[in-house]
């Protein structure tokens, strides 16, 4: 175990595991309670357009993924109101268009796009210190936003119609919630990739909700579960020389199935 901790890239990976766990625990709780897992998937795939743009411009793809993710979140929140189409249709459109834009930009990038595979499927072992700083800043923004709008997010998540009746600006709060989901997606991309983001956003919160129904408790338990299971997945991927993102997701999935089985048998 000590050998596992002595490498700089492992230390960065452990810090990244904690940072993503905070984002997943807080935002994932709203994603599960509000039942917007599919929207989270659409945002993550739309973010690939920003990743492709980053490769094309020769800058950090994570930086260019931020505006793409946020704009896709705002788009999903507005499309069904302004254009009068269903939310699932908007999800499908943004999901596919975002990926297509990313593919085009990658194709237009001269030479080979290094590290593209890690953005699709994640590699927590390749997270540089600069990305850790960016992940920390995004976490601070997420935590500050949730603290500021906690009651509004809670109301919209559990009963949107009642929230509208009592004067909560539902559309604004909902779009803001999607924006912090988008920031969480950016944090997660480097760890598990665009394809597997949904797992980290939904599984810890889903397990936690089987144990408690209070939002604060769901968040706290989700963060703790995220830290423990992400680090366990990282360690297993190191020991057995497996893909880190996929291993983390399999660990999370196993715990979810075990917790579901235990809940249904008690």
Secondary structure, DSSP 4 states (H G I P E B T S, - for coil): -HHHHSSHHHHHHHHHHHHHHHHHHHHHHHHHHHT-HHHHHHHHHHHHHHHHHHHHHTS-HHHHHHHHHHHHHHHHHHHHHHT---HHHHHHHHHHHHHHHHHHHHHHSSS--TTHHHHHH--GGG--HHHHHHHHHHHHHHHHHHHHSHHHHHHHHH-HHHHHHTT--HHHHHHHHHHHHHHHHHHHHHHHHHHHHHHHHHHHHHHHHHH---HHHHHHHHHHHHHHHHHHHHHHHHHHT--HHHHHHHHHHHHHHHHHHHHHH-
